[in-house]
Amino acid sequence: MNTEVISGEDKIVQSEGFFVSDMDGEKVMMSIQHGKYYNLGRIGGRIWELAHSPVTISGMVEQLVSEYDIEPEVCEQQVRAFLKQLADEGLVQVSKS
């Protein structure tokens, strides 16, 4: 398991090799290579969309705060935790700045 802390200026981008679908507004993914299924939910799906091209966590948080009723500090904390889980599963790549 990757124990590195993800910082606000790290860049995040989707990993390749996943089939992604929208089911009733929630993103679901399947990894053929690993035989795993993931349900990212609505907000997790939005985070996935934002990671389509490299984006900093700070930029991602700024976008989410403009779209949802959430405090920036709380949003950043939750986004970092979620992205850590995605990175641990190999769903996103993290580039240190």
Buried (B, 14 or more C-beta within 10 A) or exposed (E): EEEEEBEBEBBBBBBEEBEBEEEEEBBBBBBEEEEEEBEBBEBBBBBBEBBEEEBBBBBBBBBBBEEEEBEEEEBBEBBBEBBBEBBEBBBBBBEEE
